[in-house]
Amino acid sequence: MVIRETQINHASLVANIVPFNPALHRLLLSLGLEGIKGAMVLNNEINRQATTFAYMDVFQLSTYLMIATILFLPFVRLPKSGTVSDEPVVVEA
């Protein structure tokens, strides 16, 4: 699930990066990153951020599932004490 979310977040982050963006071009030049090296550094940073967002999304989903589980706990019936039968349970395949 994290991998799928990482790919989705990577695609949405990359959609905003175009080669004709003068601010991005100036940033890469000021850091001394041009050509292939600059593209690799930029891609690594986008992957890092996309993975961070993916873990946040998965954690949020697991939080919602835990809250839903806690809300249903009052509806679960526990067996009364002393109602355990001594008869063996037969399971047929």
Sine and cosine of phi, psi and omega as CSV:
sin_phi,cos_phi,sin_psi,cos_psi,sin_omega,cos_omega
0.00,0.00,-0.61,0.79,0.01,-1.00
-0.91,0.42,-0.62,0.79,-0.02,-1.00
-0.90,0.43,-0.68,0.73,0.01,-1.00
-0.90,0.44,-0.69,0.72,0.01,-1.00
-0.91,0.42,-0.59,0.81,0.04,-1.00
-0.89,0.46,-0.67,0.74,0.01,-1.00
-0.91,0.42,-0.65,0.76,0.01,-1.00
-0.90,0.43,-0.72,0.70,0.00,-1.00
-0.92,0.39,-0.60,0.80,0.04,-1.00
-0.88,0.47,-0.69,0.73,0.00,-1.00
-0.90,0.44,-0.63,0.78,-0.01,-1.00
-0.96,0.30,-0.53,0.85,0.04,-1.00
-0.96,0.29,-0.62,0.78,-0.03,-1.00
-0.95,0.32,-0.42,0.91,-0.02,-1.00
-0.88,0.48,-0.40,0.92,-0.02,-1.00
-1.00,-0.01,-0.06,1.00,-0.03,-1.00
-0.97,-0.24,0.89,-0.47,0.03,-1.00
-0.83,-0.56,0.50,-0.86,-0.05,-1.00
-0.94,0.35,-0.24,0.97,-0.04,-1.00
-0.99,-0.12,0.22,0.98,0.02,-1.00
-0.99,0.16,0.92,-0.38,-0.06,-1.00
-0.92,0.38,-0.53,0.85,0.01,-1.00
-0.92,0.40,-0.67,0.74,0.04,-1.00
-0.91,0.41,-0.67,0.74,0.01,-1.00
-0.88,0.47,-0.70,0.71,0.03,-1.00
-0.90,0.44,-0.65,0.76,0.00,-1.00
-0.88,0.47,-0.73,0.68,0.00,-1.00
-0.90,0.43,-0.61,0.79,0.03,-1.00
-0.93,0.38,-0.63,0.78,-0.01,-1.00
-0.93,0.38,-0.47,0.88,0.04,-1.00
-1.00,0.04,-0.04,1.00,-0.01,-1.00
0.97,0.23,0.42,0.91,-0.03,-1.00
-0.93,-0.37,0.94,-0.35,0.02,-1.00
-0.80,-0.61,0.38,-0.92,0.12,-0.99
0.88,0.47,-0.71,-0.71,-0.08,-1.00
-0.90,0.43,-0.66,0.75,-0.02,-1.00
-0.88,0.47,-0.68,0.73,0.03,-1.00
-0.90,0.44,-0.64,0.77,0.03,-1.00
-0.91,0.42,-0.62,0.78,0.01,-1.00
-0.93,0.38,-0.69,0.73,0.03,-1.00
-0.89,0.45,-0.68,0.73,0.02,-1.00
-0.90,0.43,-0.66,0.75,0.02,-1.00
-0.91,0.42,-0.64,0.77,0.05,-1.00
-0.89,0.45,-0.65,0.76,0.02,-1.00
-0.92,0.39,-0.64,0.77,0.04,-1.00
-0.91,0.42,-0.65,0.76,0.06,-1.00
-0.88,0.47,-0.66,0.75,0.01,-1.00
-0.88,0.47,-0.72,0.69,0.00,-1.00
-0.93,0.37,-0.63,0.78,0.01,-1.00
-0.90,0.43,-0.63,0.78,0.04,-1.00
-0.92,0.39,-0.64,0.76,0.05,-1.00
-0.87,0.49,-0.72,0.70,0.03,-1.00
-0.89,0.45,-0.60,0.80,0.00,-1.00
-0.90,0.43,-0.70,0.71,0.03,-1.00
-0.90,0.44,-0.59,0.81,0.06,-1.00
-0.91,0.42,-0.65,0.76,0.01,-1.00
-0.91,0.42,-0.68,0.73,0.00,-1.00
-0.93,0.38,-0.63,0.78,0.05,-1.00
-0.90,0.43,-0.64,0.77,0.04,-1.00
-0.90,0.44,-0.67,0.75,0.05,-1.00
-0.89,0.46,-0.70,0.72,0.01,-1.00
-0.91,0.41,-0.52,0.85,0.08,-1.00
-0.91,0.41,-0.71,0.71,0.04,-1.00
-0.88,0.47,-0.65,0.76,0.02,-1.00
-0.91,0.41,-0.61,0.79,0.03,-1.00
-0.92,0.39,-0.64,0.77,0.04,-1.00
-0.90,0.44,-0.67,0.74,0.03,-1.00
-0.89,0.46,-0.63,0.77,0.02,-1.00
-0.91,0.42,-0.68,0.73,0.01,-1.00
-0.90,0.43,-0.60,0.80,0.00,-1.00
-0.92,0.39,-0.46,0.89,0.01,-1.00
-1.00,0.02,-0.13,0.99,-0.02,-1.00
-0.87,0.50,-0.60,0.80,0.01,-1.00
-0.89,0.45,-0.33,0.94,-0.02,-1.00
-1.00,0.04,-0.07,1.00,-0.01,-1.00
-1.00,0.08,0.79,-0.61,0.02,-1.00
-1.00,-0.08,0.72,-0.70,0.10,-0.99
-0.99,-0.14,0.58,-0.82,0.01,-1.00
-0.92,0.39,0.58,-0.82,0.04,-1.00
-0.93,0.36,0.54,-0.84,0.00,-1.00
-0.94,0.35,0.64,-0.76,-0.02,-1.00
1.00,-0.04,0.01,1.00,0.00,-1.00
-0.98,-0.19,0.21,0.98,0.01,-1.00
-0.97,0.24,0.80,-0.60,-0.01,-1.00
-1.00,0.00,0.47,-0.88,0.00,-1.00
-1.00,0.01,-0.05,1.00,-0.03,-1.00
-0.97,0.22,0.66,-0.75,0.03,-1.00
-0.94,0.33,0.51,-0.86,0.01,-1.00
-1.00,-0.02,0.79,-0.61,0.00,-1.00
-0.97,-0.23,0.83,-0.56,0.03,-1.00
-0.92,-0.40,0.85,-0.53,0.00,-1.00
-0.99,-0.15,0.67,-0.74,-0.02,-1.00
-1.00,-0.01,0.00,0.00,0.00,0.00
